[in-house]
Amino acid sequence: MAHLVEQMAYVGATPWHGLGSRLSPKQPLEVWQREAGMDWQIQESPVHFKSDAIGHLGSIHTFPEQKVLYRSDTKAPLSVVSQRYQVVQPREVLEFYRDLTEVSGYELETAGVLKGGRKFWALARTGQGTTLRGNDQVNGYLLLATSCDGTLATTATPTMVQVVCNNMLTIALDGTTRAIKVPHNTRFDPQAVKKQLGIAVSQWDEFMYQMKNLSERKVQWREAMGFFTNVLRDTSTDSPLPPVLPNERALRKVQSLHEGQDEDRH
């Protein structure tokens, strides 16, 4: 099992090892989390040990400088690390891509768990690529990978390698010059990492995302009529009388325009 894949999800062609759940494009992160086997948490416990003593149970002691990391679902142990070790959860690796996929056009392509949960990764296509001679397509990806056994710092890097196993992860991380590495004695700050990579979501992207959401929201008839009534009502503060109701003819005209009538008249 050189691939060391426990579970993964992917979009597109089946990986060489034939493992994983195939997803249709642009699935929510919650689907990726479930299908990639990343819907569990890393939990921690103090280290305990048993010393020889009278009786068959011995005496139990605590070693406060270390802690055990284990899976919340299977309770399987993952590693013994120092108390300074900062855990990065599987969910955090996927959440790193939320704004990039929802706003900036990135698309998750692979994600998964290696070595029984000791390593995990996610890989998104950036939308950048080129075709070489012979019609070979080269795609640009953004990779985020981490470990919980001290063998890999939390690492984000651009790559052209499609990661589907431990070997491909090693190749993608080997010799990278633009990689941002966050050691596990430091808190992982996803926005700071994106800023260092130069891929922070721009204000324009955020504006377009909000405009898209607004354009897809249906305006209820009562909302529209309430708005038109307020706009057409005479609210002059100089008049001692209450605001005058809008001109009924004008209100009907605006209502018909709102409902799509008279589209050919200018």
Rosetta blueprint (number, residue, H / E / L):
1 M L
2 A L
3 H L
4 L L
5 V E
6 E E
7 Q E
8 M E
9 A E
10 Y E
11 V L
12 G L
13 A L
14 T L
15 P L
16 W L
17 H L
18 G L
19 L L
20 G L
21 S E
22 R E
23 L L
24 S L
25 P L
26 K L
27 Q L
28 P L
29 L H
30 E H
31 V H
32 W H
33 Q H
34 R H
35 E H
36 A L
37 G L
38 M L
39 D L
40 W L
41 Q L
42 I E
43 Q E
44 E E
45 S E
46 P E
47 V E
48 H E
49 F E
50 K E
51 S E
52 D L
53 A L
54 I L
55 G L
56 H L
57 L L
58 G L
59 S E
60 I E
61 H E
62 T E
63 F E
64 P E
65 E E
66 Q E
67 K E
68 V E
69 L E
70 Y E
71 R E
72 S L
73 D L
74 T L
75 K L
76 A L
77 P E
78 L E
79 S E
80 V E
81 V E
82 S E
83 Q L
84 R L
85 Y L
86 Q L
87 V L
88 V L
89 Q L
90 P H
91 R H
92 E H
93 V H
94 L H
95 E H
96 F L
97 Y L
98 R H
99 D H
100 L H
101 T H
102 E H
103 V L
104 S L
105 G L
106 Y L
107 E E
108 L E
109 E E
110 T E
111 A E
112 G E
113 V E
114 L E
115 K H
116 G H
117 G H
118 R L
119 K E
120 F E
121 W E
122 A E
123 L E
124 A E
125 R E
126 T E
127 G E
128 Q E
129 G E
130 T E
131 T E
132 L E
133 R L
134 G L
135 N L
136 D E
137 Q E
138 V E
139 N E
140 G E
141 Y E
142 L E
143 L E
144 L E
145 A E
146 T E
147 S E
148 C L
149 D L
150 G L
151 T L
152 L L
153 A L
154 T E
155 T E
156 A E
157 T E
158 P E
159 T E
160 M L
161 V L
162 Q L
163 V L
164 V L
165 C L
166 N H
167 N H
168 M H
169 L H
170 T H
171 I H
172 A H
173 L H
174 D L
175 G L
176 T L
177 T L
178 R L
179 A L
180 I E
181 K E
182 V E
183 P L
184 H L
185 N L
186 T L
187 R L
188 F L
189 D L
190 P H
191 Q H
192 A H
193 V H
194 K H
195 K H
196 Q H
197 L H
198 G L
199 I L
200 A L
201 V L
202 S L
203 Q H
204 W H
205 D H
206 E H
207 F H
208 M H
209 Y H
210 Q H
211 M H
212 K H
213 N H
214 L H
215 S H
216 E H
217 R L
218 K L
219 V L
220 Q L
221 W H
222 R H
223 E H
224 A H
225 M H
226 G H
227 F H
228 F H
229 T H
230 N H
231 V H
232 L H
233 R L
234 D E
235 T L
236 S L
237 T L
238 D L
239 S L
240 P L
241 L L
242 P L
243 P L
244 V E
245 L L
246 P L
247 N L
248 E H
249 R H
250 A H
251 L H
252 R H
253 K H
254 V H
255 Q H
256 S H
257 L H
258 H H
259 E L
260 G L
261 Q L
262 D L
263 E L
264 D L
265 R L
266 H L
